[in-house]
Amino acid sequence: VREHAGHLVRGYSERTRAFVEVQTGCDHRCTFCIIPYGRGNARSVPAGGVIDEINRLVDQGIKEVVLTGVDITSYGQDLPGKPTLGMLVQRILIHAPDLPRLRLSSIDQVECDEPLYEAIADDARVMPHLHLSLQSGSDLILKRMKRRHLRHDAIAFCDRVRAARPDIVFGADFIAGFPTETEAQFEETLSLVDECGIDLLHVFPYSARTGTPAARMPQVNGAVRKARAQRLRTLGQRRKALLFQRFVGQTVSVLLETVEGSVGRGHTDHYLPIEVEGQTLTPGAIISAQTDTASQDRLIARALELGPVDER
């Protein structure tokens, strides 16, 4: 497999947000993952093609672009000069000046380069929401997963980014019940959520993939896997509720995706779902809103009569 996706755009969200694939494939061989066997090694789209596509999307009215891929932080290692994801992001910010919002999909924090740190810290158009591939909080399990980071690396990354951009919101992927995982090792994952300040959890009970090294390791009982996944989800629900409460009473920037009558729905710059009430709401607009309360799954707000927000 040698080709990247020539179409670049992987999809849209209500024609206001576009997902642009900047690379595909993966050079790493995590012991639980089957993706490299189906997608091949990492291949990147040259920056010029990415920027041209983004500018075309902006001309069509897209307000937010999400950079996606199988392993986007490995971007550029197959291209001449070996550009990095951070270098790509900085070039996008310069050469797509009319793009209001740039968002990153899931990243491998251990591969974050200095230009990417700088872009996250210094440019408001890079959205203050990062989704991390953490998987576990136990060093031994991380080694058995063949991940390239350890627990302290994850904590150090979150501390550094939060120091530079205090309003950052972190999400993360976790696998519960990986082969050989003990109760004590699972407890390390629970505590990592709090130490890193992860508020949006994507939790998966481990599922063996035929042909992967992890499938040949001693397996954790299925009921235990499910129970641990539920404990992680419960922790995630509690942290998400607290996150929503932190934003109650705040003025937030909202990209409206749908409008029905006087009610609009969309996401804040922190990628929190929100419902906004107002009289002149327009799909695709970026507006300011005052949050009044929060339900279990979204913020509830009213539009402020400040005119559209220009995030450039």
Number of C-alpha atoms within 10 A of each C-alpha: 12 11 14 17 16 10 9 19 20 14 13 15 13 14 17 23 23 22 21 23 24 28 25 24 24 22 13 16 16 20 20 22 19 16 15 18 14 10 17 15 16 25 28 24 20 17 19 13 12 21 19 14 17 27 18 13 21 21 12 11 15 23 23 28 22 22 23 23 26 21 23 26 24 26 27 23 16 15 14 8 8 12 17 22 24 20 19 21 22 19 15 20 21 12 15 17 12 16 23 21 22 22 23 21 19 20 21 18 20 17 17 16 14 13 16 20 15 14 17 24 19 12 15 16 20 23 21 24 20 25 20 22 20 24 20 28 24 22 17 15 21 20 14 19 20 16 20 14 16 18 18 12 13 20 17 14 16 21 16 13 19 18 12 15 15 12 12 19 22 21 21 20 17 24 23 25 27 29 22 16 19 14 11 10 17 22 15 16 23 20 13 20 25 13 14 20 18 22 21 24 22 17 19 20 20 21 18 18 14 12 13 16 18 23 18 13 14 11 17 16 12 13 11 14 21 16 14 22 22 16 14 25 18 13 17 21 17 13 19 21 17 12 17 22 17 11 17 17 13 14 16 20 20 29 28 25 19 20 19 11 11 12 19 25 23 25 19 23 24 18 16 19 17 24 24 25 20 17 12 12 21 19 17 21 21 27 23 22 25 20 22 16 15 19 12 9 13 18 23 20 27 18 24 16 12 9 11 15 14 13 16 12
